[in-house]
Amino acid sequence: MYNTDIIRDYHAHIYYGSMTQAFASQLCNQAVDLFGVEMGRMHEQPVGPHPMWSCQLTATKEQFAKLLPWLALNRGDLVVFAHPQTGQNLEDHRDRGIWLGAGLELDISVFTKNGASA
């Protein structure tokens, strides 16, 4: 069993496409205003393990406790992938993810070299 003290913070990745980009931007900016989370760039291509365009929100444990339920209620048709940040990137993405909406397949090969966790 892991102690939750290993969680540094959380990432919530908001997935969108060209038709939903404006709504995703509005949602992410509203999350910043409401919860004080940090917003990353609006990527117009898949980045890292993420299969779609996305924007990352970084939240403390305290912020995440409020952010996740809010995203569940306000994401519309957008898919959200959230995970803890423990320093174990492969496990955080592969084993510890939380999906709002339909889960998508991540490209976890970005975290492995010769089969080992990067």
C-alpha positions as CSV (number, residue, x, y, z in Angstrom):
1,M,0.0,0.0,0.0
2,Y,1.2,3.5,-0.9
3,N,0.8,6.5,1.4
4,T,-0.8,9.4,-0.3
5,D,2.1,11.6,0.9
6,I,3.9,10.5,-2.3
7,I,1.4,12.6,-4.3
8,R,3.0,16.0,-5.1
9,D,0.1,17.4,-7.1
10,Y,-2.4,16.4,-9.8
11,H,-2.7,16.9,-13.5
12,A,-6.1,17.2,-15.3
13,H,-5.8,17.0,-19.1
14,I,-8.8,18.4,-20.9
15,Y,-9.1,16.8,-24.4
16,Y,-10.6,18.8,-27.3
17,G,-10.6,19.2,-31.0
18,S,-11.0,22.1,-33.4
19,M,-14.8,22.2,-32.9
20,T,-14.5,22.2,-29.1
21,Q,-11.4,24.3,-28.6
22,A,-13.2,27.5,-27.6
23,F,-15.3,25.6,-25.0
24,A,-12.2,23.9,-23.6
25,S,-10.3,27.2,-23.4
26,Q,-13.3,28.7,-21.5
27,L,-13.5,25.7,-19.2
28,C,-9.7,25.8,-18.4
29,N,-9.7,29.6,-17.8
30,Q,-12.7,29.3,-15.5
31,A,-10.9,26.6,-13.5
32,V,-8.0,29.0,-13.1
33,D,-10.3,31.7,-11.9
34,L,-12.3,29.5,-9.5
35,F,-9.7,27.3,-8.0
36,G,-6.3,29.0,-8.7
37,V,-5.0,26.0,-10.6
38,E,-2.1,26.4,-13.1
39,M,-3.1,26.2,-16.8
40,G,-0.7,25.0,-19.4
41,R,-0.7,25.6,-23.1
42,M,-3.6,24.8,-25.4
43,H,-1.9,22.1,-27.6
44,E,-3.3,21.8,-31.1
45,Q,-1.7,18.3,-31.6
46,P,-1.2,15.2,-29.5
47,V,1.6,15.8,-26.9
48,G,3.4,13.1,-24.9
49,P,1.0,10.2,-24.1
50,H,-2.1,12.2,-24.9
51,P,-4.0,11.0,-28.0
52,M,-5.8,14.3,-28.7
53,W,-5.3,18.1,-28.5
54,S,-5.2,18.9,-24.8
55,C,-4.7,21.5,-22.1
56,Q,-3.2,20.6,-18.7
57,L,-4.4,21.9,-15.4
58,T,-2.0,21.4,-12.4
59,A,-3.7,21.4,-9.0
60,T,-2.6,20.9,-5.5
61,K,-4.2,18.1,-3.5
62,E,-6.6,20.7,-1.9
63,Q,-7.4,22.3,-5.3
64,F,-8.0,18.9,-6.9
65,A,-10.5,17.9,-4.3
66,K,-12.7,20.8,-5.6
67,L,-11.6,20.8,-9.2
68,L,-12.5,17.2,-10.1
69,P,-16.2,17.3,-9.1
70,W,-16.5,20.7,-10.8
71,L,-15.0,19.2,-14.0
72,A,-17.4,16.3,-13.8
73,L,-20.3,18.7,-13.8
74,N,-19.1,21.3,-16.2
75,R,-17.0,19.4,-18.9
76,G,-19.9,19.1,-21.3
77,D,-18.9,16.4,-23.9
78,L,-15.2,16.9,-23.3
79,V,-13.1,14.0,-22.1
80,V,-10.9,14.7,-19.0
81,F,-8.0,12.5,-17.9
82,A,-6.6,13.2,-14.4
83,H,-3.8,11.6,-12.5
84,P,-1.6,12.1,-9.5
85,Q,2.0,13.2,-9.8
86,T,4.2,11.0,-7.7
87,G,7.4,10.9,-9.9
88,Q,6.4,7.5,-11.3
89,N,5.2,8.7,-14.7
90,L,4.4,5.4,-16.2
91,E,2.4,4.2,-13.2
92,D,0.7,7.6,-12.7
93,H,-0.6,7.5,-16.3
94,R,-1.2,3.8,-16.8
95,D,-2.4,2.6,-13.4
96,R,-3.7,5.7,-11.4
97,G,-5.7,7.6,-14.0
98,I,-9.2,8.9,-13.5
99,W,-11.4,9.4,-16.6
100,L,-14.3,11.7,-16.9
101,G,-16.1,10.6,-20.1
102,A,-15.0,7.8,-22.3
103,G,-11.5,6.6,-21.6
104,L,-9.0,6.9,-24.4
105,E,-5.9,4.9,-25.2
106,L,-2.7,6.7,-24.0
107,D,0.7,6.2,-25.7
108,I,2.5,5.1,-22.6
109,S,5.6,4.1,-24.7
110,V,6.8,7.7,-24.1
111,F,7.5,6.6,-20.5
112,T,9.4,3.4,-21.3
113,K,12.9,2.6,-22.5
114,N,13.7,-1.0,-23.0
115,G,10.5,-1.8,-21.0
116,A,11.6,0.1,-17.9
117,S,9.8,3.0,-16.3
118,A,11.4,6.3,-17.3
